[in-house]
Amino acid sequence: MRTGQSAVTGTDERTAMNNSLFEDFLPDGGKSDLFAKLDCLAHALQEERHAGVGGLGILNLSGASPVANLQGHDGKTRPAIMLGSNSYLNLTKHPNVVAAARAALDAYGYGAGAVSLYAGITDLHHALETAISRFYRTEASILFPSGYGANVGVISALCGPGDVVINDAANHASILDGGVLSRAEIKVYPHNNMEGLERVLRRLPDSQAGRLIVTDGVFSMHGDLAPLDRIVALARRYGARVMVDDAHGIGIVGPTGRGTAEAFGVMPEVDIHVAMLSKAPGGLGGFAAGSAKLVQYLRLYARTYFFSTALPAPVCAGLLEVFKLFEADEAGRAQLLSRVAELKARLLAAGFRIGHSASGIVPLLVGDEALLYAFQKRLFEKGVYANTVTYPAVRRRECRIRFCVMATLSSEELAYAADVIIATGRELGLIGGQSACA
């Protein structure tokens, strides 16, 4: 809400710190000096003390942990149950992973010192690419120094003017940006709507043969899965290639944790497997896996690969241990899914709207930005940290708290977090009656 009465304070929103919107400070088509918007944003944040900023930029003084020491903008440090980390399996602190990274730090130093195409890669990089290919049962794989760069690099290398990139409306921003950089035509279909996807495909002219369907495997703001069996079938019917970004699925989803394509039984039918090494793997970077010819092409044409310094060797060493755990299915996937089920059961029973998550992500729909910011603030004050999600990641009326569950949370810690979430939801009128603050 931009004007009118706030659901939280009952005052005009101009005094409730929510008058300015994200899009008010975007580029204005050349009408102003480039830095004018910087001054406008700084002034707005200073004058309005925008409520949505309070939950951003929290300092984590203990690293990725189920209970973390977090320092807020008030300078106070407090322990909080961590429901805002992408390190779902807490492999960031697994002893085997840490020991391998420490040994590689002594042997190789802390940085690569060169791009991958020159002298930036080591035997550890090669071993990691081999481990990824083995895990995904593909001929080859290629490491990127960032997950964002993996999507941007792959799409912009393969696609160009005259081609078409077909996106799910809920795809990650890096996928959308890769399409823009490629200068291909971009088509979008409604989230997980296969009839919408087929309409897009059916209307493409025969002359437009370069067709790439790109989808998240697990959608990062929803936690639900792309129906890859149906997507693959449509791609084959209409002559398109399929790329899946399984950033939030790797190590978690599927019978053995190989992701969404495994869950739907279509791993060999996906042309390009992309995933991030910074979520469940707990490290840094991303990769693409597929045919040897695909990887060979990307090494020479993916600009985010050959114009970027390679991953540090210690990160590769730690990730090698991660993929050993993945191969043996001993990374904690079953425990994570059990914890997720516990939290979802409590939130559903309390009356919250939590969508249809099938991953480590549990979204709690709020639908009002003022309530969203108040909810996150009170949770943090009571010792539970979670992330707010609103525009531009989702539409404002679909704003939400996103809980990312960690496998190493105890049942007692998770039960406490659920109690706090439920009590706070009742205080704010999200469940069980009117807001106590209205």
Secondary structure as UniProt FT lines:
FT   TURN            7..9
FT   TURN            13..17
FT   HELIX           22..25
FT   TURN            29..30
FT   TURN            34..35
FT   HELIX           36..48
FT   HELIX           51..53
FT   TURN            54..55
FT   STRAND          59..60
FT   STRAND          67..71
FT   TURN            73..74
FT   STRAND          77..82
FT   TURN            88..89
FT   HELIX           91..93
FT   HELIX           95..108
FT   TURN            116..119
FT   HELIX           123..136
FT   STRAND          140..144
FT   HELIX           147..158
FT   TURN            161..162
FT   STRAND          164..168
FT   TURN            169..170
FT   HELIX           173..182
FT   STRAND          185..189
FT   TURN            191..192
FT   HELIX           194..202
FT   TURN            206..207
FT   STRAND          211..216
FT   TURN            220..222
FT   HELIX           228..238
FT   STRAND          241..245
FT   TURN            247..252
FT   TURN            255..256
FT   HELIX           260..263
FT   TURN            264..265
FT   HELIX           267..269
FT   STRAND          272..276
FT   TURN            280..281
FT   STRAND          286..290
FT   HELIX           292..301
FT   HELIX           303..306
FT   HELIX           313..327
FT   TURN            328..329
FT   HELIX           333..350
FT   TURN            355..356
FT   STRAND          361..365
FT   HELIX           369..381
FT   TURN            382..383
FT   STRAND          384..385
FT   STRAND          387..389
FT   TURN            391..393
FT   HELIX           396..398
FT   STRAND          400..404
FT   TURN            407..408
FT   HELIX           411..427
FT   TURN            428..429
FT   TURN            436..437
//
